[in-house]
Amino acid sequence: MMSKLQSGVIASLTLFGPTPMTRHGAVRSQQRSIPQHVIDLLIDFGAEEAAGSGCHRYFFTKRTWAVFSEHLGHPAKEFERFRSAYVVVGDDGQIVTVGWLH
């Protein structure tokens, strides 16, 4: 899927590299089948809310999904299955965990 993204479209993927993960975050990402590039998309385009202990949660809302879809264009359809994913980022900038909204 990454090959369909245009160079420079998503800042965290092209300029800064993938967001660092804690060991727990990496395990949860693998267990829950949420790839690194989707995590970075959630951080770049998702809504942000406080998640306690200085952490922040990122997830797609109707509005943020619309912005993401408009920005990416037709390839956004390939990410449709990740609309209910979320990511929690610690106050140190590392991914703490990822999951699915119910």
PyMOL commands that set and color helices and strands:
alter all, ss='L'
color gray80, all
select helices_A, chain A and resi 2-4+11-14+23-31+36-45+62-72+74-82
alter helices_A, ss='H'
color red, helices_A
select strands_A, chain A and resi 47-52+55-59+85-89+95-100
alter strands_A, ss='S'
color yellow, strands_A
deselect
rebuild
show_as cartoon
